[in-house]
Amino acid sequence: MADAYGTAASPRPLCKGKPYADFREILARKDVDAVIIATPDHLHVPIAIAAAGRKKAPTWKSPRGDNRGVPGLRQGLPRQ
């Protein structure tokens, strides 16, 4: 779980997993095969591209980020 808002020290953790301040730390792990992207809409595309670049399978809920300005996005993502 990446914790962009710094709430990792919260007395009531969101899950039992290790909190990360940066999603790239999660993508660097060799034991991670897929990621669920649960961020504001405008961050879906950059994180999905980074995940696909690391051979991780990204998935997220709609609406998906605006990918009209990202050439080759569809070709770079693994099929789900």
Summary of the structure (lengths in Angstrom):
residues: 80
radius of gyration: 13.3
end to end distance: 21.4
largest distance: 42.7
contacts: 161
relative contact order: 0.17
helix: 28%
strand: 12%
